[in-house]
Amino acid sequence: MLPPELPPLPALTRAEAELIDRYLEVVDLLGRINPARHGDTYRGLRAAQALVGKTIALRDALTLMHQRGESELHAPTLARALRVLDGERRTARVTVPPLPDS
């Protein structure tokens, strides 16, 4: 049995797609660094080291959008793209986990 098909990505400009990709890379690294999550310091250190380059790439994606005259983020469209790319699960790793039920 095949897994269910994901909905198609919404139509994005190349710069918007780059923004989404770079944003999710940063989110993934922040999730690995999150001190409220289980992990070791070396893993967090490696993620923090990689974060520097990924944030520069994110900044460059936003700079390119601005230079091309894309001055507005189309939040509903970008949110749909994030959902298709599992953004809700990925960004949840950045937050503080809920208290365990007693």
GUPA-615328 format. One line per field, with one value per atom (N, C-alpha, C): residue number from 1; atom name; residue in three letters; x, y, z; chain. Coordinates in steps of 0.001 Angstrom, whole numbers, plus 500000, padded with zeros to 6 digits. Each point is the difference from the previous one (the first is absolute). Layout:
residues N
pos = (NUM:...)
site = (CA:...)
code = (ala:...)
xx = (X:...)
yy = (Y:...)
zz = (Z:...)
unit = (A:...)
end
This chain:
residues 102
pos = (1:1:1:2:2:2:3:3:3:4:4:4:5:5:5:6:6:6:7:7:7:8:8:8:9:9:9:10:10:10:11:11:11:12:12:12:13:13:13:14:14:14:15:15:15:16:16:16:17:17:17:18:18:18:19:19:19:20:20:20:21:21:21:22:22:22:23:23:23:24:24:24:25:25:25:26:26:26:27:27:27:28:28:28:29:29:29:30:30:30:31:31:31:32:32:32:33:33:33:34:34:34:35:35:35:36:36:36:37:37:37:38:38:38:39:39:39:40:40:40:41:41:41:42:42:42:43:43:43:44:44:44:45:45:45:46:46:46:47:47:47:48:48:48:49:49:49:50:50:50:51:51:51:52:52:52:53:53:53:54:54:54:55:55:55:56:56:56:57:57:57:58:58:58:59:59:59:60:60:60:61:61:61:62:62:62:63:63:63:64:64:64:65:65:65:66:66:66:67:67:67:68:68:68:69:69:69:70:70:70:71:71:71:72:72:72:73:73:73:74:74:74:75:75:75:76:76:76:77:77:77:78:78:78:79:79:79:80:80:80:81:81:81:82:82:82:83:83:83:84:84:84:85:85:85:86:86:86:87:87:87:88:88:88:89:89:89:90:90:90:91:91:91:92:92:92:93:93:93:94:94:94:95:95:95:96:96:96:97:97:97:98:98:98:99:99:99:100:100:100:101:101:101:102:102:102)
site = (N:CA:C:N:CA:C:N:CA:C:N:CA:C:N:CA:C:N:CA:C:N:CA:C:N:CA:C:N:CA:C:N:CA:C:N:CA:C:N:CA:C:N:CA:C:N:CA:C:N:CA:C:N:CA:C:N:CA:C:N:CA:C:N:CA:C:N:CA:C:N:CA:C:N:CA:C:N:CA:C:N:CA:C:N:CA:C:N:CA:C:N:CA:C:N:CA:C:N:CA:C:N:CA:C:N:CA:C:N:CA:C:N:CA:C:N:CA:C:N:CA:C:N:CA:C:N:CA:C:N:CA:C:N:CA:C:N:CA:C:N:CA:C:N:CA:C:N:CA:C:N:CA:C:N:CA:C:N:CA:C:N:CA:C:N:CA:C:N:CA:C:N:CA:C:N:CA:C:N:CA:C:N:CA:C:N:CA:C:N:CA:C:N:CA:C:N:CA:C:N:CA:C:N:CA:C:N:CA:C:N:CA:C:N:CA:C:N:CA:C:N:CA:C:N:CA:C:N:CA:C:N:CA:C:N:CA:C:N:CA:C:N:CA:C:N:CA:C:N:CA:C:N:CA:C:N:CA:C:N:CA:C:N:CA:C:N:CA:C:N:CA:C:N:CA:C:N:CA:C:N:CA:C:N:CA:C:N:CA:C:N:CA:C:N:CA:C:N:CA:C:N:CA:C:N:CA:C:N:CA:C:N:CA:C:N:CA:C:N:CA:C:N:CA:C:N:CA:C:N:CA:C:N:CA:C:N:CA:C:N:CA:C:N:CA:C:N:CA:C:N:CA:C:N:CA:C)
code = (met:met:met:leu:leu:leu:pro:pro:pro:pro:pro:pro:glu:glu:glu:leu:leu:leu:pro:pro:pro:pro:pro:pro:leu:leu:leu:pro:pro:pro:ala:ala:ala:leu:leu:leu:thr:thr:thr:arg:arg:arg:ala:ala:ala:glu:glu:glu:ala:ala:ala:glu:glu:glu:leu:leu:leu:ile:ile:ile:asp:asp:asp:arg:arg:arg:tyr:tyr:tyr:leu:leu:leu:glu:glu:glu:val:val:val:val:val:val:asp:asp:asp:leu:leu:leu:leu:leu:leu:gly:gly:gly:arg:arg:arg:ile:ile:ile:asn:asn:asn:pro:pro:pro:ala:ala:ala:arg:arg:arg:his:his:his:gly:gly:gly:asp:asp:asp:thr:thr:thr:tyr:tyr:tyr:arg:arg:arg:gly:gly:gly:leu:leu:leu:arg:arg:arg:ala:ala:ala:ala:ala:ala:gln:gln:gln:ala:ala:ala:leu:leu:leu:val:val:val:gly:gly:gly:lys:lys:lys:thr:thr:thr:ile:ile:ile:ala:ala:ala:leu:leu:leu:arg:arg:arg:asp:asp:asp:ala:ala:ala:leu:leu:leu:thr:thr:thr:leu:leu:leu:met:met:met:his:his:his:gln:gln:gln:arg:arg:arg:gly:gly:gly:glu:glu:glu:ser:ser:ser:glu:glu:glu:leu:leu:leu:his:his:his:ala:ala:ala:pro:pro:pro:thr:thr:thr:leu:leu:leu:ala:ala:ala:arg:arg:arg:ala:ala:ala:leu:leu:leu:arg:arg:arg:val:val:val:leu:leu:leu:asp:asp:asp:gly:gly:gly:glu:glu:glu:arg:arg:arg:arg:arg:arg:thr:thr:thr:ala:ala:ala:arg:arg:arg:val:val:val:thr:thr:thr:val:val:val:pro:pro:pro:pro:pro:pro:leu:leu:leu:pro:pro:pro:asp:asp:asp:ser:ser:ser)
xx = (500842:499158:500889:499682:500768:499525:500929:499575:499103:499167:499126:500824:499491:500707:499845:501090:499952:499319:499351:499436:501135:499730:501071:500400:501235:500454:499269:499676:499406:501041:499523:500909:500797:501311:500897:500987:500449:501111:501248:501017:501253:500534:499871:500481:499170:498680:499158:500352:500232:500384:501328:500921:501305:499796:499139:499707:499458:499031:499401:501059:500810:501041:500998:500478:500989:499380:498753:499317:499888:499594:499855:501345:501061:501329:500376:499718:500292:499146:498718:499093:500495:500410:500493:501203:500900:501183:499616:499099:499556:499335:499268:499396:501042:501132:501075:500719:499976:500676:499107:498702:499022:500389:500331:500419:498863:498767:498865:499751:500754:499861:501190:499769:501057:501072:501233:501116:501290:501096:501284:500573:500978:500566:500750:500622:500739:499054:498866:498999:499548:499739:499602:501095:501235:501137:500123:499900:500099:498876:498801:498866:500222:500519:500253:501063:501007:501032:499417:499134:499375:498991:499425:498982:500530:501242:500593:499858:500425:499920:498569:499136:498602:499272:500317:499343:500479:501242:500500:499249:499774:499253:498556:499409:498639:499970:500976:500088:500154:500825:500218:498729:499202:498739:499044:499923:499138:500532:501305:500603:499664:500113:499681:498541:499108:498586:499801:500628:499863:500559:501147:500616:499163:499289:499141:498657:499789:498744:498909:500342:499033:499984:499237:500045:498984:499120:498965:500078:499915:499921:498533:499689:498631:499801:499673:499963:499121:498778:499189:500659:500587:500666:501239:500794:501215:499661:498921:499576:499570:499321:499624:501242:500990:501247:500672:500017:500606:499267:498686:499239:500314:500078:500331:501378:500925:501374:500197:498916:500041:500480:499721:500447:499410:498757:499401:500766:500342:500765:501399:500617:501375:500108:499044:500056:499610:499229:499616:501212:501074:501199:500751:499645:500664:499341:498770:499268:500331:499549:500160:498931:500413:499010:499007:498778:499027:500422:499480:500272:499394:500684:499416:498791:498993:498813:500389:499485:500314:498888)
yy = (498828:501172:501238:500940:501239:501010:500849:501049:501002:500732:500978:501088:500480:501054:501317:500753:501323:500952:501030:500994:500698:500516:500678:501303:500381:501292:501105:501090:501126:500620:500757:500681:501052:499873:500929:500565:501226:500501:499229:500069:499325:500545:501304:500622:499543:499866:499517:498559:499179:498610:499946:500857:500074:500437:500978:500463:498861:499264:498884:498950:499639:498980:500443:501226:500492:500142:500453:500141:498645:498982:498676:499421:500304:499551:500627:501289:500685:499414:499780:499433:498619:499168:498662:500086:500932:500153:500535:500958:500516:498897:499123:498870:499081:499833:499153:500676:501334:500754:500176:499905:500299:499316:500789:499399:499313:500241:499341:498608:499613:498690:499123:498702:499049:500026:499920:499963:500259:499919:500251:501334:500491:501308:500011:498891:499968:500168:499339:500131:501458:500635:501403:500903:499702:500793:499917:498803:499832:500744:499933:500707:501516:500483:501437:500473:499176:500365:500077:499070:499997:501132:500420:501043:501302:500299:501243:500079:498972:500001:499983:499270:499911:501324:500740:501294:501008:499892:500863:499692:498728:499621:500492:499949:500521:501505:500698:501442:500310:499233:500231:499759:498994:499738:501181:500539:501154:501250:500166:501130:499933:498819:499828:500336:499539:500332:501510:500661:501453:500702:499569:500617:499799:498899:499727:500703:500733:500710:499179:498823:499185:500513:501075:500672:499463:499121:499471:498480:499450:498548:499598:499078:499512:498850:500377:499047:498776:500141:498791:498997:500498:499121:499359:500801:499467:499029:500264:499070:498665:500026:498738:499223:500703:499334:499385:500727:499469:498752:500001:498820:498791:500199:498895:499439:500866:499591:499627:499677:499526:501081:501250:501114:500026:499526:500015:499100:498807:499087:500550:500518:500477:501222:500921:501178:499667:498944:499605:499602:499549:499599:501193:501216:501207:500480:499627:500479:499177:500508:499269:498908:498754:498910:500164:499520:500098:499159:500369:499220:498625:498966:498663:499912:499237:499794:499203:500410:499290:499069)
zz = (500000:500000:500000:499137:499893:501038:500479:500937:499274:500740:499341:499329:498878:499278:500723:500042:500596:499031:500526:499093:499263:498824:499262:500678:499813:500506:499252:500682:499278:499072:499039:499075:500770:499944:500685:499002:500249:499210:500423:499211:500357:501323:500205:501235:501200:499837:501093:500358:498991:500256:500748:499613:500689:501454:500219:501354:500855:499481:500738:500328:499016:500222:501060:499902:500964:501389:500069:501285:500693:499271:500607:500430:499264:500431:501343:500150:501265:501118:499729:501005:500439:499056:500347:500935:499723:500855:501376:500046:501295:500817:499345:500695:500613:499327:500527:501167:500033:501052:501227:499840:501051:501318:501041:501271:500752:499605:500655:499421:498990:499375:500367:499991:500318:498913:500398:499059:500748:499281:500657:499533:500743:499694:498675:499644:498742:498819:500067:498930:499894:501149:499999:499480:500369:499531:498486:499454:498531:499292:500554:499404:500074:501129:500149:499013:499772:499028:498592:499660:498672:499862:501107:499978:499411:500233:499502:498478:499312:498538:499487:500690:499561:500192:501071:500182:498963:499587:498930:498707:499716:498801:500078:501186:500191:499761:500564:499769:498522:499312:498569:499195:500389:499302:500172:501211:500236:499290:499971:499290:498516:499417:498584:499722:500856:499825:500024:500969:500120:498763:499525:498831:498738:499919:498838:500089:501066:500141:500669:500505:500727:501436:500214:501294:500993:499560:500880:500038:501213:500151:499915:499150:499839:500978:501237:501112:499747:499486:499799:499047:498925:499029:500608:500696:500613:501125:500732:501059:499391:498856:499332:499601:499473:499618:501224:501115:501225:500479:499903:500429:499133:498692:499095:500323:500408:500294:501474:500694:501381:500963:499672:500820:501393:500154:501336:500964:499564:500857:500245:498946:500107:500914:499918:500858:501436:500208:501359:500834:499352:500738:500577:499561:500494:501289:500241:501171:501242:501156:501252:500038:500226:500022:501158:499820:501091:501204:501154:501218:499859:500480:499934:500931:499585:500844:501236:501130:501251:500393)
unit = (A:A:A:A:A:A:A:A:A:A:A:A:A:A:A:A:A:A:A:A:A:A:A:A:A:A:A:A:A:A:A:A:A:A:A:A:A:A:A:A:A:A:A:A:A:A:A:A:A:A:A:A:A:A:A:A:A:A:A:A:A:A:A:A:A:A:A:A:A:A:A:A:A:A:A:A:A:A:A:A:A:A:A:A:A:A:A:A:A:A:A:A:A:A:A:A:A:A:A:A:A:A:A:A:A:A:A:A:A:A:A:A:A:A:A:A:A:A:A:A:A:A:A:A:A:A:A:A:A:A:A:A:A:A:A:A:A:A:A:A:A:A:A:A:A:A:A:A:A:A:A:A:A:A:A:A:A:A:A:A:A:A:A:A:A:A:A:A:A:A:A:A:A:A:A:A:A:A:A:A:A:A:A:A:A:A:A:A:A:A:A:A:A:A:A:A:A:A:A:A:A:A:A:A:A:A:A:A:A:A:A:A:A:A:A:A:A:A:A:A:A:A:A:A:A:A:A:A:A:A:A:A:A:A:A:A:A:A:A:A:A:A:A:A:A:A:A:A:A:A:A:A:A:A:A:A:A:A:A:A:A:A:A:A:A:A:A:A:A:A:A:A:A:A:A:A:A:A:A:A:A:A:A:A:A:A:A:A:A:A:A:A:A:A:A:A:A:A:A:A:A:A:A:A:A:A)
end
